[in-house]
Amino acid sequence: MIEKIEITQRFNFKRLNRHYECFTIDFVNNMAYYKISERGSGDKFLRENTWCDDSWIDILVDLRRKMTSEIHKFSDREAGELIQDYVNLDLFKDFVSEEFSYFERLELIYSCIVIVYSSDGFEEYSFKNNFPKNWTRFGELLKGFFNFDVLHLNYQKQMATPLFYTLKKDGIYLNGNQLKIKAIEFGHYRCYPYELPNPRLIINFEDRLINGYVDKNLTADDENRILELLERYHVYLWTQSDYHLKSLNCDQYDLEGHDWYLEIVFEGDVIWHLFGYNEYPDTYVHLAREVEDITGMDLLEMNSIGESDIELFEKYGNDKLS
């Protein structure tokens, strides 16, 4: 018999602006409530920085606003119906959990842990990319029961994850149509001595401008070359665990190096976002080298990566690109 379901969701925006929440459905006491909230550096950081795109700000503010101390109560009959509907979904049939920890060297825009407690024990499921098959149906079920969007499916449509989008080497797709890029933002900064994560490079495809390390108008040749590089080094797939093999397989003891983030905003304000703590995806160095060859500048800060790590990135990156 199911006694409790905990749904912990994590949203990451612009490195320091993040949102954690845990919604608990307690079938023993017939109530549901938010259990925890970790709010990163708070709203102060939101107001102090100008970015290439601020679509995420409304999402983050609304997520925080919905965190309340309200207790949602329901009857035994309603509890029984919800449990039966959940069982009928068979939500986690054949589901394989992804590796998850509360501190990860490469973090995505969204991740989730669901723990289902019963009289026999508990089962835990975690995911960032391989969403359960009936996740949207589960979200609709909870919305109908509690009268609000518990799984934030509305905002999930604004995040470039496999829940609603197809991620390929050449881009992000929705219903078979490739999304156009509005802007790209890259930030790189020291963990120690501490440095605020201000953007280092902003490429605005709509305003035809490049700002930061490079200040110039964005030409058609620039745009084509940038899009070619994103595809050649599988950047759109960097959020997939297959591109984190160096990070997952090699211990990294030095956490006082450099952090970074990369954000790509597509038409419809769809956000692709990844950031790392002194760690990078497997093909990062290969991309950084070509960018340096093209521009004559180390725009992706490859000089901040140690020689031993460079060798490992070459190994894992070559495997991906061969």
N, C-alpha and C positions, 0 to 999 in steps of 0.2 A: 504493500500500500504506500503510495506517495505521500510524504508528510510535508515536504518543503522543496521549493525550487528557487535557487539563487541565480540571477542573471547579472553578471558583472561585465560592463562595457567600458572600453577605453578609447578615447578620441584624442588624436595628437594633431596639433596645428602649430606651425611655426616654432617648433622646438620647445619653447617655454610656455606656450598657451595650450593647455591640455585639460582634459575632463575625464574623471573617473566616476563611475556610479555603480551601485549594486541595488537592484530591485529584488526584494524577497517576497515570495508568495508562500505564506504560512498556512497550510491546510489543517494543521492541528488546532490553531486558534482562529481560523477563518478571517485572516487579515493579510494585507499586503502593504509594503512600505519600502522607502529607500533606506538603505542601511549605512552606506558610507559615501563620502564625497571628498575627493582630493582635487584641489583646484589649481595646482601648479603655482605660478607666480601671481595669479589674480588679475583683476581687470586693469590694474595700473599699467602693466606691460602692454596691454592692448592699445592704450591711448598714446603711447610714446613713440610708436614706430610707423613709418609709412612704407607700404609694400606695393609690389606690382599689381596685386589683386587682393581685395578685402572680402571676398565672398564668404570666407570661413568665419569672419567675425560675427555675422548674424547667427550662424549655426552655433557657435560656442556660447554666445550670450543667451540664446534660447535654451540650449541644453542646461545651462546653469540656472536659468529662471525656473525650469520645470522641476528642479530638485527641491522638494518641499518635505515638511514633516508630517504631511497628511497621512492618515491611516485609512486604507481602503478596506471596508468590512464587507463580508458576504455571508450568505446563509449556508447551512449544510447541503441543501439541495443544489445551490449554485456551485459550491465546491465540488460536489460529486460530478456535476455536468462538465466543469472545466477539466477535472482530472480525466474523465472519460474521453473528452475531445482531444486532450493532449496524448493520451494513450493511442487513440485512433490515428493520430498523425504519424506515429512511428518515427518521430523526428530524427533519432540518431541510429536508425537501422543502417548497418554497413558503414557507419561513419568512423573515420580514423582521425583522432585528435592531432593537432599540430603542436610542436614544441612551444612552450610558453613560460615566461618568467616575468616577474614584476620589474626586473631590470634587464633590458636587452640592448645589445650593442648596435643593432639595426632595428629601428622601430617604424611601423607602418601607421597609416592614418587611422586604422580601426582594428581592434581586436576584441575578443569576447571569450568569457568562460561561463559555462552553465554547469551548475552542480545540482543534481537531483538526489534528494535525501528520501530514504524510505525506511520502513521498519527493518529491512534487511541490511542496511548500510547506506552507501552513497556511490554515485557514479559521476565522474567529472569529465567534461568535454571542453576543449579549447580550440579556437580557430582564428585565423587571420585572413585566409584565402579560400580554404575549402569549406564554404558555408554549408550547413546541413541542407539537404535537398528541399525540405519543406519549411525553410526558415521564414519566408515571406508569409506563408499560410499561418505559421505560428504567430507572427507579428500581428496579422489581421485578427486572429483569434483573441489575442490579448487586448487588442484595441477595442474589439467589440465587448469584451468583458469589463474592462476598466474605464472605457470611454476616453482613452488617450493613447498616443503612439509610444508604447513601452519600448519597442525595439528601434524607434526612430527611423522607420522605413522611409519616411518622407525625406529625411536628410541623407539616408543611405543612397538615394538616387543622385545625390550631388557628389558622391565619392567614387572614384575610379577603382572599385573593387570587383571581384568576380560575382558579386551578388546580382548586379544588374548589367555589368559590362563584360565584354570579352577582351582580354589583354593579349596582344600579339606583339611580335618583334617589330612590326612596322607601325603600331599605334594602338589606340583604344577604340573599341567598336561598340555601338549600341544598335541592336536589331540589324546587324550586318552593315551598318553605315559607319565609316571611320569619322571620328570627331576631329574637328580642326582645332589647332592650338591657338589660344589667346595670348598666353604669356608663360615665360619660364623664369624662375628665380632660383639663384644658388647662393647659399651663405656658408661661410667657413670661418671659424673663430677658435681662439685658444680657450681650453678649459682652465689652464693655469699658466701664467697669471690670468685671472678671469677676464673675459671679454664678452660683451653683449653680442648676441647673434644677429647683427645687422646684415642685410643682403650685400653680397660682393658683386653680383652680376645679375642684371634684370634685362630680359629680352622681351619686349612688348611687340607682338606681331600685329596688333591692331593699330597702335600709334606709330609703328615702323621705327622704333628706337631701341638702342642698346645703351644701358647705363651701368656704371659701377667701375670695375677695372678698365672697361672700355666704354668710351662715350662716342657714339656715332649713329647715323641713320642706318636703319636696317634695309639693306638692298635685297633684291630678288636673289642674287647669288648667295648672299649671307643666309637667307632663309632656306634655300635649297641645301646648302652645305650643312646647316644645323640639323635639318630633318634627316639628312643622310647619316650624320653621325649618331643621332638617337637610334636609328634603325640598325646601323652597322654594329653597335655595341650593346644592342638589346636593352636599352635603358628602360623602355616601358615595362620590361619584365623584372626589373631590379627589386620589385616588391615581392617577388616569388622566392620561396625558400631555396629553390634550386640555384639561385644566384647569391646565396649566403654561405656557401660551403666553406670558404676560407674562414669566415667568422665562426661557424659552428664547429669546425674541426681543429682550430688552432687557438690555444689559450692566449689571451691578451691581458697582460698584467698591468701595463702602463695605461692608467685612466686619466693622466694629466697631460694629454696631448692636445689634439684638435678635434672639435666636433663640427658637424656640417649638416646642411639640409638641402634638399632639392625639391622644388615644387613645380609642377606643370599644371596649368589651368586651361581647360578646354572649353569649347563653345557650350553654352548652357551653364557656365560656372561649375563644371565638373572638375573636381580637384584630385590630382594624383600627388601624393606626398610621401617622402621618405626622409628620415634623418638618422645619423649615426653618431655613436660615442667612440671617437678615435678608431672607427672601423668603417669599411667600405664594401660595396658589392664586388663580386668577383671580377667583372670587366671594367671596373673604375679606372685602374691604372692604364689600361689600353686606350680608353677614351682620353684620359688626361694627357697621354703622350702625343696623340694625334692633334689634340687642341693646341698643345705647345708647339708642335711642328708647323701648324697652320699660322698661328698668331705670333710666334716668337716669345710668348709669355706663358708662365705657369699658372694659367687662370684657375685650374682646379686644385692648386696647392699640392701638387704631387711631392714637392720638396719637404712636406711635413710628414711624409710616410717613411719609416725606417727601411734600411736596405734589406733586412731579413724579411720584412713584410712585402716589400716590392717583389722579391723572388717568389713568395707564395702566391701573390696576385697574378704573377706571370703564369704560374703553373695552373691555377684554377681558371684564370681567364682564357688561357689557350685551349683548355678542355672545352669551354663553352663555345669558343669561336671557331674551333676546327670543324 
